[in-house]
Amino acid sequence: MSDTPFAGFVLPPPIEPMLAKISETIPGGPFLYEPKWDGFRAIVFRHGDEVYIQSRDSKPLNRYFPELCAALIAALPSGAVVDGEIVIATPDGLDFDALQMRLHPAASRVAKLAAAIPTSFVAFDLLAVNDTDIRESPQRERRARLEQLLRDVQRPVHLTPMTRDAALATDWLNRFEGAGLDGVIAKPEDGTYQPGKRAMFKIKHARTADCVVAGFRWHVKGPNELVGSLLLGLYDAQGVLQHVGVTSAFTTVVRRELARELEPLRKDALKDHPWRAWASSEVTSRMPGGQSRWSSGKDLSWEPLRIERVCEVKYDHMQGDRFRHAAVFQRWRPDKPPSACGYDQLEVTTPYELSKVFGAGQSPD
């Protein structure tokens, strides 16, 4: 495929995907509600005998998901452009860790993973059909045409569930999380497709946890002056402090204050630190400052702190035993000892079968 795929196509790539703004609650009114899938956003272009899969940041994805190319050619007619999500569905729900492993430089490794743990594509918007750009059509019309287009679709391509019932969407927000989904999306019925604009809403779970502050990283713009992020830990059932994520959304003023506030805790911090081994040359996948192929060469070196401080953070959901996204700092907890910060405080989500998600809330023809 050329560097400018589908040149002359009515809607050639790249196209910026439409984005969502955060809402604390599910909005009422003329909305279409859908599950929020936790995978890789992808816009699929089908033209002639070819298909082109574009990532959220406008990069080609075909080489990483070869098993999807043939399926998408079979599922979509020429002249169609579909927005959706690439996911890996397992009996235990969506597996984002396995999905990340697909972004591997070796084609042989990708082929092996594609055969062992194949991906699926979940379609949720239609941008073009029959060589016609329909981005200016209302959301309800694009949805109806997408349902018609995919009425006989077969796995691994799926049509996302949709409902106009806010009460049902609220129920989805609670039940579908057990399948590894990331929340609910609300799309205005009359809304057009607006590339790069936050023209829809995402509603995600918000929970809090008390975490040990076991270290920090310097900010790239202020080493030795500005704290970039705090490294968070929770004790497992065996009493081992596990690295669970970071909190990093601070103003410049707060970053400077944190550097001063945490300075006393740096003295002799590594002496009895539970992550002391990670400061040696023996790097592991759980090392807070370790490099990986996902870090793009960023400096992830870290500074240990004595295990004395606890903070409360807000998080949306867990990915295995770690926070899926960066947590949001809420407040210090001087009243709570680090030893009380365990996984046992976290809410456990009841598993939910993905097969039930795929069959939920489909619009009538």
N, C-alpha and C positions, 0 to 999 in steps of 0.2 A: 504494500500500500504506500502511496506517495506521502511526502511531508505535508501536503495540503489535501487530505482525503476529501472526496466527494466535492471537488471543485465544480461549480456549476449546479450543484444540488440546490433545491429551493431553500433549504435551511442547513448550510454546511457548518461543521464544527470549526472552532470551538464556540460554545454558548455558555454563558454564565448561568448556573442554576438559580432558580428563585429560592430565597432564603426565608427564615422565620425569625420573629422576635419572641422573646420569652413572655409568657403570661402566667401569673400565679394560679389562676383558676381557668376552668373551661368556659369560654365565652358563650353566651346564649345568642340566639338570633339565626339569621339565614346562613348557616355554616355547613360545610361538609367536614365530617370528622373522620380521621384515619389514625391507625396506629403509627407511632414513630419508630421506624426500624433502626436497629443499631448495627450498621454495616458501613460499606463504602458507597457514597452517593455516586451515581453513574447516569449519564445521558447516552442513550443508544441511538445511533444513526443507521438506518437500513436503506441501502441503495443498490439496485441491481442485484448482483450476486455477493455483495460485500456487506459487512457490518463493522461499525466503528464504535468502540466503547470509550467514552470520555470521562475522566475523573472530575471531581468537584473543582480542582485547580487546573482544569483544561489539559491534562496530560492523557496520553493514550494508555488504555488498560488491557488491550487485547492479549498481549503476550503473557499476562499474569493469570488470565482466566480463559484458557483455550477451550475448555469444555462448554463455556457459555456461548461461544461464537456460533457454533453449529445450531445450538438450541434457539438462539435469537433469530438466526436466519430462517429457521423453520417456523417460528412463532409470529414473526412480523412481516408484513408485506413491504415491498419496495416503496420508498417514498414516505416512510414513517420515521418519526423521531419521538422517543419515549423517555421520560424521566423516571428514575427509580432508584433502587438500592440493591447492591450485591451483598448477600448474606451467606453464612454457613449455618444451616439448620441441623441440629442434632437432637437425639431423644431427650436431652437435658435442656434444650433451648438453643438460642443463638450463641455461637462461639466466636467472639471477636478476636481472641488470641489466635485461633487457627486461621482466621481471615488475614490477619497481619502477616502470618508466615508465608502467604502467597506472594508477597512483594519481594521476591528473591531474585538475585541477578542471574542465577543459573537456570537455564531452560529445563535441564534434566530434573532439577529439584521441583520446579513448578509442575512439570508433567507428572511426577510421582505423587505430589500432593493433590493434584487435580483428580487423579484416579482414586486415591485413598479417601479424600474428604472433599467431594465436589461441592461447588457453590450453587446458589439459586439467585435468580433475579426477580425482584418484586417491583412491578410497575405501579406507579401512582399518578402519572400525569402524561398527557399527550400534547406534543408541541406541533407536530405536523402529521398529516395523513393524506394519502393519494397525491403526493407532491404539492400539498397546499399547507402554507403556514397558518396555523389556527391559534397562535398565541394570544391574539386579541379577542378570541371567543371567551364567553364567560366560563368560569370553572365548571359549572353544572353541565354545560354542553360538552366541554372537553372530557369530563368524566363519563358522560353517556356514550360518547364516541369511543372512548377507551374500553368501556365494557363491551361494546359491540365488536371492537377489533379483537378482543381477547376472550370472546365468549366460549371458544373451544380450546383454550390454551392448555397445554400439558406441562407438568413439571419437567425441568427445573425453573420454568417461567411461571410466575404467579401474578394475579391481580390483587392488589391490597384491598382488605375490607374497607367499607365506607358506611357511615350512617349519618342521618340528619338529626338523630335523637341525642340531645345533650346528656340525658340521663344514662343512655346506653354508653356514650363515650366516657362518662365518669366511671361506669362499671368496667370498661376496658382498661382505663388507667390503672385500676387496682388489680384486675385479673391477669391482664396480658404481661405484666411485669415478670410474672413467674415463668414466662417463656423467653425472657431475656430482652423484651422490647423496651424502648427508651422513653415511652410516654405517649402522648396524643398530639396530633397535628390538627389545627382548625383552619380551614380554608374558606374565605368568603365565597358564597355561591356565585356572586356576580363578578368576582375578581378575574382579571386577565393574568396571563403569565408574564411576570416582570423579572427578567434576568438580572441577577445581582441585587435585587431589592428585597427587603424584609417585608413581604406582602402577605404573610400568613403568620399563624401563631403556633408556638410549641409549648405544651404544658408537660412538665416533668415532675417527678417526685422530689420533694425536698425533705431531707432528714438531717439530724444533727448527731454528732459523736464527739466524745471527749478523747483527745489523742495526746500521746506523749510527744513533746517537741524534742527530737533526738539530735537534730543538727540543722544546718542551713546551707544555702548556696549564696554566694555573692552575686549581685546584679551585674549584668554585662557592662552597664554604663557607670558603675561605681564600685569596682573591686576595693575591698577593705574600707568602704564607706557606706554602701547601700546594700541591705539584705535583699536578695532576689526572691527566695522562697524558703519556707520552713519545711523540713523533712519530718513527716508524721509517722508514728508507730503505734501499734496495738499489740498487746500480749495475747498469744494463743493459749490453748488449753494446757500446753506443757510449760507455760511460763516464759516462753521465748518471745522477745520483742521483734515483731515483724514490721518491715517497712511497708506502709499501706498507701503512700502518696504524698502529695505536697499541697501547700496553700501558698498562693503567690500574688493575689490581687491587692497590692498595697500602693498607696500614693508615695511619691518621692519623700515627702516629709516623714511618713511612717517608716519607710525603709531605713532612713537615717536614724530615727529613734530606736528602731529594733537593733541596729548595729551597736548602739550604745548600751541598750538594755541587756543584750545577750552577751556582751563582752566578758563579764565576770564568770559566766558559765563555760567559757572556753578553756579556762585554766585547768590543766590536768584532765581534760575531758576524755581523752583517749585511753587513759590508764585502765579504767574498769568499764569501758564502754561496751555494750552488748554487740555493737557492730565493728568492733576493733579489727576483726579479720578482714573486713572490707577496705581497710586502709592499707593493707599489704598488697603485694603483687598478685595475690590469688583472687581474681575477679570472678564473680558469679552473676547469674541472671538477676539475682535479687539485690545486687549491690547498689545502694542509693546513688553513688557517683559513677557507676560503670558506663562505659560506652556500649552502644549497640548499633545495629544497622538502621534502627529507627531514629537515632538521635542526630543524624546528618552532621556529625562532626562537632556538635555543640560541646562546650566545656561544661561537663557535669560533675566536676570535682566538688567536694563538699567539706564542710567544717563541722566536726563533732561538738556536741554540747553535753555537759553533765546531765544525767537523767533526773531533772528536778522540776521542769515546767510542764504544765498541761494547758491545752487550749481547746475550746469548743469550735468545731467547724461544721459547715453545712455541706452535704453531699447529695447527689441524686441517686446513684445506685452503685453496687459493687460489681467488679469484674473478677470473678474468682474471689481471692482474699484481699483485693486491693480496690481502692476507689477508681471507678471507670474514668472520671475526669478530675481535674484539679479541684480540691475542696475550697470552700470560701470561709475565711477566718471570721469568727463571730465575736469571741472574747476570750480573755485569759480565765483560767479556773484555778485560782490560788487555793481554793477550798478543797481541791481534789488531789490526792496523791497519784503519782504516775502508776503505781501498782494496781490502781483501780480501773485503768484504761485497757479493757479487754474486748475481744470480739463478742463476748457474751452480751454486750450492751446493744448490739446491732439487731435491727429487725430482720427476721428471717422470712423470705418471700416463698410462698407455696408454689411449687413447680406447676406449670400449665403447658399442656400439649400444644405444639405449634400447629398441628393439624386442625385444632379447634379454631386457632386464630385465622388461618387461611379460609375457613368456612364461615366466619362470623360476619354478620351485618352486610351481606352483599346486596346491592341495589337491585330491584326488580328490573327486568328488561322493559 
